[in-house]
Amino acid sequence: MSEVPLVFCWSKPNRKSIATFISGQQHREFSYAGVGDSRRQPPNGFTVDHNRVKLGHGAETFERARLAIKEWKMFDIPWISLCWPDAPIEKGASVAVLVSHLGFWSLNACRIVYTIEEKESSERFGFAYGTLPDHGEMGEERFLVECNREDHSVWYDLLAFSRPRMWARVAYPFTRALQKRFARDSKAAMLKAVQGPLHGS
C-alpha cells in the first residue's frame, strides 16, 4: 500500500497504475461493518438503495442476463470503467471502479464478498462486492439477476448500502446524485446487454 492512495486523479490513470492499485488491495480489510449483510438485512446507519428492472421473459433472456453479470456488463456506462471486466465472479476477487467526475477521476477499490447461484423458487445468479479502504464510500453492493419460475419473468436487481467516509461527507449530495445516476445507467446497460447478440460462454 502506498502512503498516498491513488483515489483522486487529475488525469485518467494508465493501465499500469491501475494494476498496481488493484494489486495493493489484495490483503486489505473491508472498510465497513456488516460484511455480507446485503444478503440479509442491511446494517443500521447506512443509506439503502434498492432498484429493479424487468429484462424480459424466459430461459434465453435469463442466460443473456447471467452472462452479462459474468462479463460485468452492468458497468458498460460512459462515465465509468470497471478494472477489469475479465475479473472472475468469485469470492475474494478485487476490482477497481474508475469514475469520471467534473475535471478529475476517482479510483475506488472493491472486493467480492460472496456469490449467488440458486435454483429454487427463482433461479438467481449474481454477487456482492464491498468497499476497501481506498474507496470514497463505505458499504456493499449486490448485483443479481433472477428468473421467476411461476411467470418466467427475468429481473435485474441492484441493492446497496453505503455511507460516506469522514473526509467525503462535504461532497455527500454530489455522491448521492452519482449513486442514483449509476443505478439508472446500470439498469439501462443490463437492458441493452440482454437485447444484443448472445455472447460469452
Salt bridges, closest charged atoms under 4 A:
ASP37 OD1 - ARG40 NH2 2.85
ASP49 OD2 - ARG176 NH1 2.76
GLU60 OE2 - ARG64 NH2 2.87
GLU63 OE2 - ARG66 NH2 2.88
GLU71 OE1 - HIS199 ND1 2.69
ASP76 OD2 - LYS73 NZ 3.83
GLU118 OE1 - ARG124 NH1 2.80
ASP134 OD2 - ARG28 NH1 3.16
GLU146 OE2 - ARG52 NH1 2.53
GLU146 OE1 - ARG124 NE 3.59
ASP157 OD2 - HIS50 NE2 2.87
ASP157 OD2 - ARG52 NH1 2.75
ASP157 OD1 - ARG142 NH2 2.47
ASP185 OD2 - ARG181 NE 3.82
ASP185 OD1 - ARG184 NE 3.48
